[in-house]
Amino acid sequence: MDTDVVTRFDFYIGLSLAVSSCLFIGGSFILKKKGLLRLSSKGSMRAGQGGYAYLKEWLWWAGLITMGVGEAANFAAYAFAPATLVTPLGALSVLVSAVLSSYFLDERLNVHGKIGCLLCILGTTVMVIHAPQEEEVGSLNAMAEKLKDPGFIVFAVCIVASSLALIFFVAPRYGQKNVLVYILICSVIGSLSVSCVKGLGIGIKELFAGTAVLKEPLFWCLLVCLVLCISIQISYLNKALDIFNTSIVTPIYYVFFTTSVMACSAILFKEWLRMTADGALGTISGFFTIILGIFLLHAFKDITFTWDSLPLYLRQVPQSSPWAQPYEPLPNQDFPENRKAPRDTGTDRRNNGTLTI
């Protein structure tokens, strides 16, 4: 078969896997939220208060399995399509979750929220497009050399230290008040989990090629770290979904998670060494676009503003404006019926020669 045909066939396979991944991941948030709402209605201890009753709820497990299928499809998509295609498509899960939450969770996403979602997707896409490609790592030995790099060791220590500070000091005080606390924990831990996934993927490829990777300590260390990181992510993501609106949690989590993963990949695979000037400019522009999107999502989430009410806002004129009052003809002295009775405001007025108070 022609090489170009095989390449195009692989491209469409990767595209299909990436799109299906977005559908599964976006739907998993809805299933998890429905399960948590059912538990809350039964009077069970909520996840936001430290409860784990959701482990007995089948809807929550359905959401977890759906998310696992989506993540597996997303991981497989990188084997067929380029990362510059797969990673931006992950933003579609934000739209899927927002649309489904409006139908199944009765959560209204106002105009500001919709614009914020689009800006988050646009900014993240711009960042990914301008980001350099990661270096090729074809074996666990090469991965081990990358993990021994002093820059990555410092980064990993900072991630672990900040995560512990957030978990033990910040989350108990501000976790139920600020949506960013739990999401930051999930995001920074997620950067390490993605690195573990990439290392395990390399090991699995070597295993299929006949290499005895099961005897490598690094393979099992990556597996243990992955299980630990995913367990922490699931726990704090459940707390965020239980307390805050799904349409707010999903896009903010996506933005912070993607940013953390890109930073970790840049340090681990030395992507920043090949970044050009236009790439740096595009990354900065995308980052500020994401900040604007997050601001619109978080600052105006309680304002009732829809496209249907937009004409009313456009027609409304401030009362202090001289054009706010409707036009009325001046009363004619020759036609008493055109005169209007003055309002009683407690001040002296002359009306037909009599004094009224």
ZINOR-V832002 format. One record per pair of residues at least 12 apart in sequence whose ideal C-beta (glycine too) atoms are under 7 Angstrom apart, sorted by the first residue. I is the first residue (numbers start at 0). J is the second residue. D is the distance in Angstrom with one decimal. If there is no record, write none. Layout:
BEGIN
i = <I,I>
j = <J,J>
d = <D,D>
END
This chain:
BEGIN
i = <9,10,12,13,13,13,13,13,14,14,16,16,16,16,17,17,17,17,17,17,18,18,19,20,20,20,20,21,21,21,21,21,22,23,23,23,23,23,24,24,24,25,25,25,25,26,26,26,27,27,27,27,28,28,28,28,29,29,29,29,29,30,30,30,30,31,31,31,31,32,32,32,33,33,34,34,34,34,34,35,35,35,35,35,37,37,38,38,38,45,46,46,46,47,47,47,47,53,73,73,74,74,82,83,83,86,87,87,87,90,90,90,90,92,93,93,93,93,93,93,94,96,96,97,97,97,100,100,104,106,106,106,108,109,109,109,109,109,110,110,110,111,111,111,111,112,112,112,114,115,115,115,115,115,116,118,118,118,118,119,119,119,119,119,121,122,122,122,122,122,123,123,123,123,125,125,125,125,126,126,126,126,128,129,129,129,130,130,130,130,131,131,131,131,133,133,133,134,134,136,138,138,139,139,139,139,139,139,139,142,142,143,145,145,150,151,151,154,154,155,158,158,158,161,162,162,162,165,165,165,166,170,174,175,178,178,178,178,178,181,181,181,182,182,182,182,182,183,184,185,185,185,185,185,186,186,186,186,187,188,188,188,189,189,189,189,190,190,190,190,191,191,191,192,192,192,192,193,193,194,194,195,195,195,195,196,198,199,199,199,202,244,247,247,247,250,251,251,254,254>
j = <79,80,79,76,79,80,84,85,80,84,72,75,76,79,73,76,80,84,85,88,88,91,72,69,72,73,76,88,89,91,92,95,95,65,66,68,69,72,66,69,92,92,95,96,99,65,95,99,62,65,66,69,96,240,245,249,96,99,100,103,104,58,61,62,65,59,62,237,240,104,240,245,58,103,53,56,58,59,62,53,59,237,240,241,56,58,52,53,56,241,237,238,241,175,238,241,242,237,85,89,196,200,132,127,128,127,123,124,127,120,123,124,253,253,116,119,120,249,250,253,116,245,249,116,246,249,245,246,245,244,245,246,246,299,302,303,304,305,304,305,306,295,299,302,304,246,296,300,295,250,292,293,295,296,250,288,291,292,295,250,254,289,292,293,288,285,286,288,289,292,254,257,285,289,281,284,285,288,261,282,285,286,281,278,281,282,261,270,278,282,270,273,274,278,264,268,270,268,269,201,201,205,201,202,205,212,215,217,218,198,201,217,267,268,266,266,267,263,266,191,187,190,191,187,184,187,188,180,183,184,184,184,238,242,239,243,247,248,251,235,238,239,239,248,251,252,255,255,235,232,235,236,252,256,252,255,256,259,259,228,231,232,232,256,259,260,259,260,262,263,224,228,263,225,228,229,232,260,263,263,267,221,224,225,228,225,221,221,222,225,218,300,296,297,300,296,293,296,289,293>
d = <4.4,5.6,4.6,4.7,3.4,2.5,6.9,6.4,5.9,6.8,4.8,5.4,3.8,6.8,6.6,4.3,6.6,6.9,4.8,4.3,6.5,7.0,5.3,4.6,4.0,3.9,6.5,6.2,6.5,3.8,4.4,5.8,5.9,5.2,7.0,5.0,3.1,6.5,5.8,3.8,4.3,4.1,2.7,4.2,6.4,5.7,6.7,6.3,4.5,4.0,3.7,6.3,4.6,6.9,5.7,5.5,6.6,4.7,6.1,5.5,6.6,5.5,4.9,3.3,6.0,5.5,3.6,6.9,5.8,6.0,5.4,5.1,5.1,6.9,6.0,4.2,3.4,3.5,6.4,6.0,6.8,6.9,6.2,4.8,6.3,6.4,5.3,5.9,5.7,5.4,4.4,5.2,4.3,5.9,4.9,4.3,4.3,6.2,6.9,6.6,6.4,6.7,6.8,6.3,6.1,4.7,6.9,4.2,5.0,4.1,5.6,6.5,6.5,6.8,5.6,6.8,6.4,5.5,4.6,5.3,6.5,6.3,4.2,5.9,5.0,6.8,4.6,5.3,6.2,5.7,6.0,5.4,4.7,6.8,6.0,6.6,4.8,6.3,5.2,6.3,6.3,4.7,3.8,6.6,6.5,6.1,5.5,6.2,5.6,7.0,4.4,6.9,3.4,3.7,5.3,5.5,5.5,3.3,6.7,5.0,5.2,5.6,3.7,6.7,5.8,4.4,6.7,3.1,3.7,6.1,6.2,5.4,6.6,6.1,5.5,6.0,3.5,6.6,6.8,5.3,3.6,6.4,6.7,4.4,3.1,5.3,6.1,6.6,7.0,6.6,4.6,4.5,5.3,6.4,5.5,4.0,5.6,4.6,6.2,6.1,6.6,6.3,6.0,5.4,6.5,6.0,5.5,5.5,6.4,4.9,5.8,5.4,5.5,6.8,5.4,5.4,5.1,6.8,4.9,6.8,5.2,6.6,6.1,6.1,6.1,5.6,5.7,6.5,6.1,5.1,6.2,6.9,6.8,5.6,6.4,4.6,6.1,6.5,6.5,4.5,5.2,4.0,5.8,6.8,5.5,5.0,5.7,6.5,4.6,4.7,5.2,5.1,6.3,6.9,6.8,3.8,4.6,4.6,5.5,5.0,5.1,5.5,5.7,5.0,6.1,6.6,3.9,5.2,6.7,3.8,6.8,5.4,7.0,5.8,3.8,5.8,6.7,4.9,6.9,5.8,6.0,4.7,5.0,3.9,6.7,6.4,4.5,5.3,6.4,6.6,4.7,6.7,6.0,6.7,5.8,6.0,6.0,6.6,5.2,6.4>
END
